[in-house]
Structures are given as C-alpha cells and as structure tokens.
C-alpha cells in the first residue's frame, strides 16, 4: 500500500486554560501546525501557547462556539484539521492511528469520528451518556463548516469513519469548576434553544431533569461508576433544569 504524508493543523479553543494548554500542546507534536483561538484570556494561556510555538489568534467567543471553530478552520493552513479542547489529550494510540489514516494515498474519507474517554475527579467513566460519545474532530479543511452556537457539530457531508483509539478528556477536576461550567453552558444552551424556536414550560422544567438523571444513572448504567457516576448524573440533571428554566425566563422577557 503506497502512502503519502498529508499535513495536519491542530486547532484549540481557549479561555483561561493556563493549567491545561501546555500539556495539550505537548501531545500534538505530530501536527505540523498548532493554532490557538483564544477568547481574551486573563491568565497566562496566550504566553504559554506562544512559548510553545503555537500560532495564537484572539477573538471573542460571544456565546458562539461554531463561529469560533469556523474562525479556527479559516486560520488553519493544512489539508487536515484536528480540533481539540485544552482539557483533552491525544493518546499515543490515537496519534498513531491519525497519522496512518491521513497518509493513505487516495484516502476516501472526508472526516473521522473520535471516541472520547472522560475522567472525572481522577476516575475514568465507563458508563453514563459520556461513555458513548463519538465526536467528529478530524476532517479535511474543505469538508464542511461548524454549526450551532453550543453543543456544536462539524457538518461534514461525505464519507466518514470512526477511529478505534480514544481522545482522553479531563474536564471539571473540581466540583466548583464543574458547577461553574454547567452554569455557563446552560446560558448558551438556553439562548441556542430560543434561536431554534424551542419553548419551555413547567413540565419541561420539572420532568425533563428527572428523566435526564434516570437516563444517565439507570438506563446508561451510571451507577456502575460509583459515586462519580452519581455526581455526573446529578449535575447533568441540574444542567437540564438550568437550561429549561433559563429558556422560560428568556421567553418571559422577550
């Protein structure tokens, strides 16, 4: 099988990620270019990234992750683009698999889905909704654009493949960080739902969060992850409550 090397740009979105950005970039040495799109961090994120020879562009997120990612896509110079968050790490197996895939001559695939393993409070989660997450994070630069303000997706219309190796995710390493992020994400989620014409009511505010908890904890076997599984199910339920409650408030005001 004849192979040809195809260049890869890595794109990282950041906002006050000085604790994560260094280790994240160190795991991307196989990429010919690293592009950081920074939402005007107030810590040392930009300084660290530039010190590791990343190309840094500052741009306000303004509540729109898809627009931020599309800006990063424009700045990427290579044929293939890998999107990774600062709190994610590329495993060696995934690195080797990516290099092998993008170097295949006449590669028929436009994009690749990646399995993501979540580690909460130092423990890998094997159950719950996060255990089945597959994200389209690697694609040809020209294959498509990102869509939706939050919980954004890369709209690649063409042949895709799921990679076997995992991306490691280390979000919310303290409960304080977890709750702060859930509060922020629910703001954006409520706005996105409003733009999409969705509506909230008392039933959704009361019933959907309970359903979310039982879905994660029982149906998706989150209880098998012990206390961490319970905490995740509870906080994701809280996220649902906040999102529908905030949407209801938006409806009342507008």
Buried (B, 14 or more C-beta within 10 A) or exposed (E): EEEEEBBBBBBBBBBBBBBBBBEBBEBBEBBBBBBBBBBEBEBBBBEBBEEBEBBBEEBEBEBBBBBBBBBBBEBBEBBBBBBBBBBBBBBEEBBEBBBEBBBBEEBEBBBBBBBBBBBBBEEBBBBBBBBEBEBBBBBBBEBBEBEBBBEBEBBBEEEBBEBEBBBBBBBBBEEEEBBEBBEEBBBBBBBBBBEEEEEBEEEBBEEBBEEBBEBBBEEBBBBEBEEBBBBBBBBBBBBBBBBBBBBBEBBEEE
